[in-house]
Amino acid sequence: MSTKATRDAYGEWLVETGKTNNDIVVVDADLAESTKTMLFGKAYPDRFFDVGAAEQNLVDVAAGLAIGGKRAFASSFAYFLTARAWDQIRNIVAHDNLNVCFVASHGGLSAAADGASHLALQDVALMRVIPNMRVVVPVDAEETKNTLEAALKAGGPFYIRLRRDKEPILQKPYQYKLGKAETMRDGSDLTIAAFGPMVNASLKAADLLKEKKIDAKVLNIHTVKPLDDDTLVKAAKATGSIITIEDHSILGGLGSAVAEAISEKYAVPIHRLGVPDVYAGSSRNIDSFLKEFGLTPDQIAVRAEQAAKKH
């Protein structure tokens, strides 16, 4: 199974697409090497703008370029972008429905080595409550490029959450569609709904559950907003319960979004796995954090087995 980091796919896509689309401009906040926008900057220096470590200015510059007719891609680390510049994102870009795509690297626990100050564990919650904002967490590098193509075609504000490390490129039994939750594995005993790297962990957990005669459906919820309520309701009716898995706070993220939708349309038990309402500890390996928060495949399988037996 081949691997690639989602941030690497972003850098490659920018260079490829920039060849034929002269309206694409890129703005970064002194992290171009880490976000991989430096590739675009080297290829098209007249369309690349580094504003320094100033995320509010990053958003304002991107907004100005969009008002001028450009399709702006603005990048930084996920925490810095969403937390420091939320005011500008909400009141300028989203309010006026501007063509700015916020592509954030080091989302979730992927900045584990940099410590709690860099971990974006509330970013999805912050972005999904903003009107006009679409929120997408691609499952892998291939889907990252699909997401970027869809965002470019759709226009308007987007928040796309990417990660630092290389990840497997998964086999997908579907053609990507923005706003469409996709079935990675069918099952009848319960539904596991996940996004980003937690989809692969959920597939591994489903393999472990199969050994115990538990047939788990695994959904890739790559688009958190707009959420695919129809697919979730069908899964709830078919399996009777849903467990959500996310490398994000359990407050306000995927689990909250799924619970909101299901409680209104077809109430079944919802079990949420994610990062608890705490500050993550000091810098360490990502695997250590995953184990601490119960997000390894074997831990997911245990919780899923308990959930399956309760309904």
PEDATA-V214857 format. One record per residue. N is the residue number from 1. RES is the residue in one small letter. PSI is psi in whole degrees, 0 to 359 (NA if undefined). OMEGA is omega in whole degrees, 0 to 359 (none if undefined). D_FIRST is the distance of its C-alpha to the first C-alpha in Angstrom with 1 decimal. Layout:
n=N res=RES psi=PSI omega=OMEGA d_first=D_FIRST
n=N res=RES psi=PSI omega=OMEGA d_first=D_FIRST
//
This chain:
n=1 res=m psi=123 omega=181 d_first=0.0
n=2 res=s psi=155 omega=181 d_first=3.8
n=3 res=t psi=153 omega=175 d_first=6.6
n=4 res=k psi=147 omega=176 d_first=10.2
n=5 res=a psi=143 omega=179 d_first=13.4
n=6 res=t psi=326 omega=179 d_first=15.3
n=7 res=r psi=327 omega=177 d_first=18.4
n=8 res=d psi=320 omega=178 d_first=17.0
n=9 res=a psi=323 omega=178 d_first=16.3
n=10 res=y psi=311 omega=179 d_first=19.9
n=11 res=g psi=318 omega=179 d_first=21.4
n=12 res=e psi=317 omega=181 d_first=19.9
n=13 res=w psi=319 omega=179 d_first=21.1
n=14 res=l psi=314 omega=181 d_first=24.5
n=15 res=v psi=315 omega=181 d_first=25.1
n=16 res=e psi=313 omega=185 d_first=24.0
n=17 res=t psi=329 omega=179 d_first=26.1
n=18 res=g psi=340 omega=180 d_first=28.9
n=19 res=k psi=324 omega=186 d_first=29.6
n=20 res=t psi=350 omega=180 d_first=31.1
n=21 res=n psi=99 omega=183 d_first=32.1
n=22 res=n psi=353 omega=179 d_first=34.8
n=23 res=d psi=348 omega=180 d_first=35.4
n=24 res=i psi=127 omega=174 d_first=32.3
n=25 res=v psi=154 omega=183 d_first=33.3
n=26 res=v psi=135 omega=178 d_first=31.4
n=27 res=v psi=134 omega=180 d_first=33.1
n=28 res=d psi=164 omega=184 d_first=31.8
n=29 res=a psi=63 omega=175 d_first=33.5
n=30 res=d psi=23 omega=180 d_first=33.2
n=31 res=l psi=28 omega=187 d_first=29.5
n=32 res=a psi=328 omega=179 d_first=28.2
n=33 res=e psi=321 omega=182 d_first=26.3
n=34 res=s psi=323 omega=180 d_first=24.4
n=35 res=t psi=348 omega=181 d_first=24.0
n=36 res=k psi=11 omega=174 d_first=23.1
n=37 res=t psi=347 omega=178 d_first=26.1
n=38 res=m psi=332 omega=178 d_first=27.5
n=39 res=l psi=318 omega=177 d_first=25.6
n=40 res=f psi=319 omega=180 d_first=27.7
n=41 res=g psi=322 omega=179 d_first=30.7
n=42 res=k psi=323 omega=182 d_first=30.5
n=43 res=a psi=324 omega=185 d_first=30.1
n=44 res=y psi=70 omega=186 d_first=32.8
n=45 res=p psi=334 omega=181 d_first=35.0
n=46 res=d psi=352 omega=179 d_first=37.6
n=47 res=r psi=15 omega=182 d_first=35.4
n=48 res=f psi=133 omega=184 d_first=34.0
n=49 res=f psi=118 omega=176 d_first=36.0
n=50 res=d psi=114 omega=186 d_first=35.4
n=51 res=v psi=2 omega=183 d_first=38.0
n=52 res=g psi=185 omega=183 d_first=37.5
n=53 res=a psi=72 omega=184 d_first=36.9
n=54 res=a psi=84 omega=188 d_first=38.6
n=55 res=e psi=325 omega=177 d_first=36.5
n=56 res=q psi=318 omega=178 d_first=39.5
n=57 res=n psi=323 omega=176 d_first=40.4
n=58 res=l psi=311 omega=181 d_first=36.8
n=59 res=v psi=318 omega=181 d_first=37.2
n=60 res=d psi=318 omega=179 d_first=40.7
n=61 res=v psi=316 omega=179 d_first=39.8
n=62 res=a psi=320 omega=178 d_first=36.9
n=63 res=a psi=317 omega=179 d_first=39.4
n=64 res=g psi=319 omega=178 d_first=42.0
n=65 res=l psi=322 omega=178 d_first=39.7
n=66 res=a psi=319 omega=177 d_first=38.8
n=67 res=i psi=328 omega=179 d_first=42.5
n=68 res=g psi=4 omega=175 d_first=43.0
n=69 res=g psi=4 omega=180 d_first=40.7
n=70 res=k psi=161 omega=173 d_first=37.5
n=71 res=r psi=103 omega=189 d_first=34.0
n=72 res=a psi=135 omega=172 d_first=33.3
n=73 res=f psi=117 omega=185 d_first=30.0
n=74 res=a psi=129 omega=187 d_first=30.9
n=75 res=s psi=146 omega=171 d_first=28.6
n=76 res=s psi=188 omega=171 d_first=28.9
n=77 res=f psi=148 omega=187 d_first=27.4
n=78 res=a psi=318 omega=181 d_first=27.3
n=79 res=y psi=311 omega=183 d_first=30.1
n=80 res=f psi=318 omega=184 d_first=32.4
n=81 res=l psi=312 omega=186 d_first=32.1
n=82 res=t psi=327 omega=184 d_first=32.6
n=83 res=a psi=315 omega=185 d_first=35.2
n=84 res=r psi=331 omega=188 d_first=37.3
n=85 res=a psi=22 omega=183 d_first=37.5
n=86 res=w psi=320 omega=180 d_first=37.6
n=87 res=d psi=311 omega=181 d_first=41.2
n=88 res=q psi=322 omega=178 d_first=40.6
n=89 res=i psi=313 omega=182 d_first=37.6
n=90 res=r psi=310 omega=191 d_first=39.6
n=91 res=n psi=345 omega=180 d_first=43.0
n=92 res=i psi=296 omega=186 d_first=42.2
n=93 res=v psi=305 omega=185 d_first=38.8
n=94 res=a psi=319 omega=181 d_first=38.5
n=95 res=h psi=319 omega=181 d_first=42.2
n=96 res=d psi=8 omega=176 d_first=42.6
n=97 res=n psi=48 omega=185 d_first=39.3
n=98 res=l psi=157 omega=180 d_first=38.3
n=99 res=n psi=71 omega=177 d_first=35.4
n=100 res=v psi=126 omega=178 d_first=33.6
n=101 res=c psi=113 omega=179 d_first=29.9
n=102 res=f psi=112 omega=181 d_first=29.2
n=103 res=v psi=107 omega=188 d_first=25.6
n=104 res=a psi=130 omega=176 d_first=25.3
n=105 res=s psi=170 omega=176 d_first=22.9
n=106 res=h psi=39 omega=178 d_first=22.5
n=107 res=g psi=160 omega=177 d_first=22.9
n=108 res=g psi=227 omega=182 d_first=23.1
n=109 res=l psi=6 omega=186 d_first=22.5
n=110 res=s psi=347 omega=175 d_first=20.4
n=111 res=a psi=27 omega=185 d_first=23.7
n=112 res=a psi=322 omega=183 d_first=24.3
n=113 res=a psi=343 omega=182 d_first=25.3
n=114 res=d psi=355 omega=174 d_first=28.0
n=115 res=g psi=178 omega=188 d_first=29.8
n=116 res=a psi=329 omega=183 d_first=31.4
n=117 res=s psi=342 omega=182 d_first=32.9
n=118 res=h psi=352 omega=186 d_first=29.6
n=119 res=l psi=120 omega=178 d_first=27.8
n=120 res=a psi=95 omega=182 d_first=27.8
n=121 res=l psi=0 omega=177 d_first=28.2
n=122 res=q psi=7 omega=189 d_first=30.8
n=123 res=d psi=320 omega=179 d_first=29.7
n=124 res=v psi=318 omega=178 d_first=28.6
n=125 res=a psi=315 omega=181 d_first=32.0
n=126 res=l psi=320 omega=184 d_first=33.8
n=127 res=m psi=326 omega=186 d_first=32.4
n=128 res=r psi=347 omega=177 d_first=32.5
n=129 res=v psi=359 omega=181 d_first=36.2
n=130 res=i psi=123 omega=177 d_first=37.0
n=131 res=p psi=146 omega=180 d_first=38.4
n=132 res=n psi=351 omega=183 d_first=36.7
n=133 res=m psi=130 omega=170 d_first=33.5
n=134 res=r psi=140 omega=185 d_first=30.2
n=135 res=v psi=121 omega=185 d_first=27.5
n=136 res=v psi=137 omega=176 d_first=23.7
n=137 res=v psi=92 omega=183 d_first=20.7
n=138 res=p psi=148 omega=183 d_first=17.6
n=139 res=v psi=333 omega=182 d_first=14.5
n=140 res=d psi=186 omega=184 d_first=12.2
n=141 res=a psi=319 omega=179 d_first=12.7
n=142 res=e psi=314 omega=181 d_first=12.9
n=143 res=e psi=336 omega=175 d_first=15.3
n=144 res=t psi=314 omega=179 d_first=17.2
n=145 res=k psi=322 omega=176 d_first=18.2
n=146 res=n psi=318 omega=179 d_first=19.2
n=147 res=t psi=315 omega=180 d_first=21.2
n=148 res=l psi=319 omega=177 d_first=22.9
n=149 res=e psi=316 omega=181 d_first=24.0
n=150 res=a psi=320 omega=179 d_first=25.4
n=151 res=a psi=319 omega=179 d_first=27.2
n=152 res=l psi=319 omega=181 d_first=28.7
n=153 res=k psi=320 omega=184 d_first=29.9
n=154 res=a psi=323 omega=184 d_first=31.3
n=155 res=g psi=173 omega=181 d_first=33.1
n=156 res=g psi=181 omega=184 d_first=34.6
n=157 res=p psi=138 omega=175 d_first=33.3
n=158 res=f psi=148 omega=166 d_first=29.7
n=159 res=y psi=117 omega=181 d_first=28.0
n=160 res=i psi=120 omega=187 d_first=24.2
n=161 res=r psi=116 omega=181 d_first=22.7
n=162 res=l psi=174 omega=183 d_first=19.8
n=163 res=r psi=169 omega=186 d_first=18.4
n=164 res=r psi=315 omega=193 d_first=18.4
n=165 res=d psi=162 omega=174 d_first=15.3
n=166 res=k psi=140 omega=180 d_first=11.7
n=167 res=e psi=155 omega=179 d_first=9.7
n=168 res=p psi=143 omega=170 d_first=6.3
n=169 res=i psi=112 omega=190 d_first=6.8
n=170 res=l psi=152 omega=170 d_first=7.7
n=171 res=q psi=132 omega=185 d_first=9.0
n=172 res=k psi=124 omega=180 d_first=12.7
n=173 res=p psi=38 omega=183 d_first=15.7
n=174 res=y psi=164 omega=170 d_first=18.0
n=175 res=q psi=129 omega=186 d_first=19.3
n=176 res=y psi=136 omega=174 d_first=19.6
n=177 res=k psi=123 omega=179 d_first=23.2
n=178 res=l psi=133 omega=178 d_first=24.8
n=179 res=g psi=5 omega=183 d_first=26.5
n=180 res=k psi=115 omega=173 d_first=24.8
n=181 res=a psi=140 omega=187 d_first=23.1
n=182 res=e psi=142 omega=179 d_first=20.3
n=183 res=t psi=114 omega=176 d_first=19.6
n=184 res=m psi=332 omega=181 d_first=16.0
n=185 res=r psi=131 omega=181 d_first=17.5
n=186 res=d psi=156 omega=181 d_first=21.1
n=187 res=g psi=167 omega=186 d_first=23.5
n=188 res=s psi=347 omega=187 d_first=27.3
n=189 res=d psi=329 omega=174 d_first=28.1
n=190 res=l psi=165 omega=179 d_first=27.1
n=191 res=t psi=130 omega=171 d_first=25.0
n=192 res=i psi=118 omega=180 d_first=22.5
n=193 res=a psi=125 omega=185 d_first=22.6
n=194 res=a psi=169 omega=171 d_first=20.4
n=195 res=f psi=164 omega=177 d_first=19.3
n=196 res=g psi=221 omega=183 d_first=16.9
n=197 res=p psi=344 omega=180 d_first=14.8
n=198 res=m psi=345 omega=175 d_first=16.9
n=199 res=v psi=314 omega=178 d_first=15.3
n=200 res=n psi=318 omega=177 d_first=12.1
n=201 res=a psi=324 omega=180 d_first=14.7
n=202 res=s psi=323 omega=177 d_first=16.8
n=203 res=l psi=320 omega=177 d_first=14.3
n=204 res=k psi=321 omega=177 d_first=14.1
n=205 res=a psi=322 omega=179 d_first=17.8
n=206 res=a psi=324 omega=176 d_first=18.3
n=207 res=d psi=318 omega=178 d_first=16.9
n=208 res=l psi=322 omega=179 d_first=19.4
n=209 res=l psi=325 omega=180 d_first=22.1
n=210 res=k psi=325 omega=179 d_first=21.6
n=211 res=e psi=339 omega=179 d_first=22.7
n=212 res=k psi=18 omega=177 d_first=25.9
n=213 res=k psi=28 omega=176 d_first=26.5
n=214 res=i psi=122 omega=186 d_first=25.7
n=215 res=d psi=104 omega=185 d_first=24.0
n=216 res=a psi=131 omega=170 d_first=22.5
n=217 res=k psi=136 omega=179 d_first=21.9
n=218 res=v psi=121 omega=179 d_first=19.3
n=219 res=l psi=137 omega=172 d_first=20.2
n=220 res=n psi=106 omega=179 d_first=18.6
n=221 res=i psi=70 omega=183 d_first=21.7
n=222 res=h psi=328 omega=178 d_first=20.6
n=223 res=t psi=108 omega=180 d_first=24.2
n=224 res=v psi=329 omega=176 d_first=26.5
n=225 res=k psi=121 omega=1 d_first=29.5
n=226 res=p psi=135 omega=182 d_first=30.5
n=227 res=l psi=141 omega=179 d_first=29.2
n=228 res=d psi=82 omega=182 d_first=28.6
n=229 res=d psi=322 omega=185 d_first=31.4
n=230 res=d psi=313 omega=180 d_first=31.5
n=231 res=t psi=322 omega=179 d_first=28.1
n=232 res=l psi=319 omega=179 d_first=28.7
n=233 res=v psi=317 omega=177 d_first=32.1
n=234 res=k psi=319 omega=179 d_first=30.9
n=235 res=a psi=320 omega=179 d_first=28.3
n=236 res=a psi=317 omega=179 d_first=31.2
n=237 res=k psi=324 omega=184 d_first=33.4
n=238 res=a psi=328 omega=188 d_first=31.0
n=239 res=t psi=340 omega=174 d_first=29.9
n=240 res=g psi=349 omega=176 d_first=32.7
n=241 res=s psi=158 omega=181 d_first=31.0
n=242 res=i psi=136 omega=172 d_first=28.4
n=243 res=i psi=129 omega=181 d_first=26.6
n=244 res=t psi=142 omega=182 d_first=25.2
n=245 res=i psi=127 omega=181 d_first=22.7
n=246 res=e psi=144 omega=172 d_first=22.7
n=247 res=d psi=64 omega=186 d_first=22.5
n=248 res=h psi=161 omega=175 d_first=26.0
n=249 res=s psi=143 omega=177 d_first=29.5
n=250 res=i psi=351 omega=178 d_first=30.3
n=251 res=l psi=116 omega=171 d_first=33.3
n=252 res=g psi=356 omega=184 d_first=33.0
n=253 res=g psi=220 omega=183 d_first=29.3
n=254 res=l psi=313 omega=181 d_first=27.1
n=255 res=g psi=318 omega=178 d_first=28.9
n=256 res=s psi=316 omega=181 d_first=32.2
n=257 res=a psi=316 omega=179 d_first=31.4
n=258 res=v psi=316 omega=180 d_first=30.3
n=259 res=a psi=319 omega=179 d_first=33.4
n=260 res=e psi=314 omega=183 d_first=35.7
n=261 res=a psi=313 omega=184 d_first=34.6
n=262 res=i psi=322 omega=182 d_first=34.6
n=263 res=s psi=332 omega=182 d_first=37.9
n=264 res=e psi=333 omega=191 d_first=39.6
n=265 res=k psi=328 omega=178 d_first=38.2
n=266 res=y psi=88 omega=189 d_first=37.3
n=267 res=a psi=120 omega=171 d_first=37.7
n=268 res=v psi=166 omega=178 d_first=35.5
n=269 res=p psi=133 omega=177 d_first=34.6
n=270 res=i psi=128 omega=178 d_first=32.1
n=271 res=h psi=124 omega=186 d_first=30.5
n=272 res=r psi=125 omega=173 d_first=29.0
n=273 res=l psi=131 omega=180 d_first=26.6
n=274 res=g psi=200 omega=179 d_first=26.3
n=275 res=v psi=126 omega=180 d_first=28.0
n=276 res=p psi=172 omega=184 d_first=31.6
n=277 res=d psi=67 omega=181 d_first=34.5
n=278 res=v psi=163 omega=168 d_first=34.6
n=279 res=y psi=131 omega=177 d_first=34.0
n=280 res=a psi=154 omega=185 d_first=31.0
n=281 res=g psi=201 omega=185 d_first=32.0
n=282 res=s psi=172 omega=182 d_first=31.9
n=283 res=s psi=131 omega=177 d_first=29.0
n=284 res=r psi=184 omega=181 d_first=26.4
n=285 res=n psi=143 omega=181 d_first=22.7
n=286 res=i psi=326 omega=180 d_first=20.9
n=287 res=d psi=328 omega=178 d_first=20.0
n=288 res=s psi=318 omega=178 d_first=23.8
n=289 res=f psi=316 omega=181 d_first=24.4
n=290 res=l psi=318 omega=179 d_first=21.9
n=291 res=k psi=318 omega=181 d_first=23.6
n=292 res=e psi=322 omega=185 d_first=27.0
n=293 res=f psi=7 omega=176 d_first=26.6
n=294 res=g psi=34 omega=186 d_first=25.1
n=295 res=l psi=16 omega=174 d_first=21.7
n=296 res=t psi=158 omega=181 d_first=19.4
n=297 res=p psi=318 omega=181 d_first=17.9
n=298 res=d psi=324 omega=178 d_first=20.7
n=299 res=q psi=321 omega=176 d_first=23.3
n=300 res=i psi=318 omega=180 d_first=22.3
n=301 res=a psi=319 omega=179 d_first=22.5
n=302 res=v psi=312 omega=180 d_first=26.0
n=303 res=r psi=322 omega=179 d_first=27.2
n=304 res=a psi=321 omega=178 d_first=25.9
n=305 res=e psi=318 omega=178 d_first=27.6
n=306 res=q psi=318 omega=180 d_first=30.8
n=307 res=a psi=319 omega=181 d_first=30.6
n=308 res=a psi=327 omega=183 d_first=30.2
n=309 res=k psi=344 omega=184 d_first=33.2
n=310 res=k psi=351 omega=180 d_first=35.4
n=311 res=h psi=NA omega=none d_first=35.6
//
